Amino acid sequence: MAFIEINGLHKWFGSFHVLRGITEQVERGEVLVICGPSGSGKSTLIRCLNRLEEYQKGTVHFDGQDIHARGLDVNSLRAEIGIVFQQFNLYPHLTVLKNITLAPIKVRGTVRAEAEETALALLERVGIHDQAHKYPAELSGGQQQRVAIARALAMKPKALLFDEPTSALDPEMINEVLNVMKDLARDGMTMLCVTHEMGFAREVADRVIFMDAGEVVEQGPPSEFFTNPKHERTRMFLKEIL
């Protein structure tokens, strides 16, 4: 069984059929980039993988575990599959250090001193170790997103989901976030990234998926996806975005 296995996934919002029978596999250590037009179901798909959205039909297995198994602890699942959102979602009333240590202490039961040591090491890793005692409002957007990545990593997840992590950033801040993501990919983190950053996809992705109207239209390695797309819909999308 693959590390993440999605079989026949369907999701409706009322009468809107947002995911239409998605079947995909992601291997451990794979970097998968998911692209497509707005409303194609990309964000909904990754949010179903740690049950931030509930789906109505199909199955998802993560590391051999059915994520809808009876008695499954959803908080434990989310500790294993971290997510980095478009809008950072940091707690404004907590310092950077407390934003990062809160979940390890509360969910994983990590001792505070150990959680703080890990948090400081992660801030060093994402290049903002000197911001530990500031509040989110005192940081740039790029710095806030790097805090959000450090916060996700503090839970020591087995996989990370990225939901358009650079789309709320000013252009000059995008690279500082993408560089952190590239480092994670090089370190072997399993990553599913919803993004329009095609340069990142070309450089880092093992595979690129193109979604439209709730379905996977095309997929392949970046070398093939960008130079020889098979579907007209993919060609139109790439022509618009590149």
N, C-alpha and C positions, 0 to 999 in steps of 0.2 A: 504493500500500500504506500502511496506517495505521502510525503510529509503533510501536505494540505490537499485534501481530495474533495472536490465539489461535484455533486452528481445531480443533474436534473433540477437545478435550483430555480424556483419561481417565487416572485414577490409581487404583491399587489398593494397599491395605496388606493383603497376604495375600489373604483372600477378601472383604475389605471394600472395596466400590467407592465410593471417597470423592469422585471427580470423574467426572461422567457426561456427557461430550460437551460441555464448555464451549466456546462460540464467542463471542468478544468482540473488539472493537477499541477501542484507546485512542489518541486523537490527541495530538500533541505539545502540551504545555502544559495538557492536560486534568487536572482533579482528579476522580478517581473514588473514591467512598466505597462500600465493600462491607460490607453488614451481613447479619445472619441469626443464627439460634440457634446455640448451641454444637454443634459436630460437623457443621456444614453444608458444610464444605470451604473456608471463606473463607481461612484461614491457609495451608492446603495450596496453594491456587491461587496466591497471590502468591509462595510459596516455590518454586513450579515456574518462575517467570519468571526467576529468576537461578540456577536449578539447585541450590538448596539441597535441593530434592526432585526426584527423577527421575520423569517420567511415562512410562507404557507405550504410550500411543497418542495421535496427534494431533501438531500442530506449534505452535511458538511462534516468531514472527519479531520481533526487536527492532531497530528502525532499519534494516530491510531485511535483517537477518542472521538466518539460521536458527540458533537457539541450540544446536541439536544437530548442527550441521554438522561433518563430519569435520575434525579438527585444530584446532577452536576452542579458544582458551585461556580456560578457565573463570574464572581469576582476572581476566583482562582484562574479561570479561563482567560480573563482579561489581563491578568498578571503575566500570562505566558504569551499573549498576542497583544503587544503594545500598539497604540495608535497615536499618530501626530496629526493634528487637525490644521485646517487652513487658518483658523483664527487664534491659534496659540492656546486659548482656554486656560491661562494661568490664573491662579487666585490673586486678585489685586492687593488684598490685605496682608499677604504673606511675602516675606523676603524670597529671593531666588532660592536660597538654601532650604528654606522651609517648604517651598513648592516642590522641591525634588525629594525631600526626605519624608514627606507626609505619608505617601502610599506605602513605601517599604516598612515604615513603622507600624501603620494601621493594618495593612493587609498581610504583609509577610511576617510581621512580628520582629522585625530587625531592631536591635538595640540602637538607641539614638546615636551614640558615639560612632558606631560602625556605619550607620546610615549617612552620617555627616561626612565621614572619611570617604565613603564611596561617592557621595555627591560632589565633593571638592575635586576628586580625581576625574569625574566625568566633566565637570566644568573646565578643567584643564584640557581635557581631550577635545572639547568643542570650542576651545580658544577664548573662554571668558571667565577664567578662574578669579579675576579681580572684581567680578560683579556679584559675588555670593551674597553680600549683605544689602544689596539694593532691592528696591521693589520693582515689579514689572513696568510700571509707568515711567520709571527712570531709564529704561532701556530702549534701544531702537527696535524696530520690527524684526530685523535679522537676529539681534541678540535674544529677543523673546522667543523666537522660533528655535534657536539653539538651546535655550533653557528647556523648552518643551521636549526636544529630542533627548536631552540629558535626563529629564524626568521619566520619559518612557524607558530609557536604558537602565535607570536605577532599579527597576523591578526585575532586571536580568531576564528579559523575555527571550523566548525561543524564536520569535518572528516579530517584525515590525510592519505596520501598515502606515502608509503616508497618504493623506487625503489632500491633494493639491497644496503641498506645504509651502510653496513659494508664491502662490497666486495673490496673496494679500500684501506682498512685499514690494517696496520700491525697487526698480531695476538694479541699482548698485548694491542692494543687500542680498540679491538672489544667490550670487555665487558663494557667499560665505555659508549659506545653508546647504547648497548643493555639494560643496567641498566636504562638509561633515558627512553627508549621505554617501559620497564616494568612498570615504574612509571606512564607513560601516560595511559597504559592499565588499571592499578589499579584504576586510576582516572576516568575511564569510557569513554575515548576518543574512538570514532569509528576509527578503523585503518585497512587499507588493506596493507599488507606487502609482497612484493616480496623479498624472502630471501632464502638462503641455510642454515641458522642457525637453524638446527633442534632442538637443545636444547631449543632455544627461542620458537619455535613452540610448543614443548611438554609442556612447562611451562606456556605459556601466551595465546596461541591461543584458541579461542572458536571453531574454525573450520579450517581445513586444506584442501586446494584444490590442486590437482595435475593436471597440464596441460601438454599436449603433442600434437605437430602438430596443434596448434590452437584450441584445444578442451579440455573441462574438462573431464578427464578420470575417476577421482575418487575424492570423498570428504567425510569428516566426522570429528567428534571430534578427537582430538589427540590420546585419549586412544584407539580408534578403528583404526584410520588411521595407526598408527605405529605398533600396535600389530597384526592387522588382516586385512592387505590390500587385497582387493578382486581381483584386476586386476594384471595380470602378469607384465604388463608394470610398474605399481607402485612398485611392489616387486623388479623388476630389478633396478629401480631408487634408492630405499631406500637401497638396498644392496651396491650400488656404493657409496652412500653419507654418510652412517652411519658407 
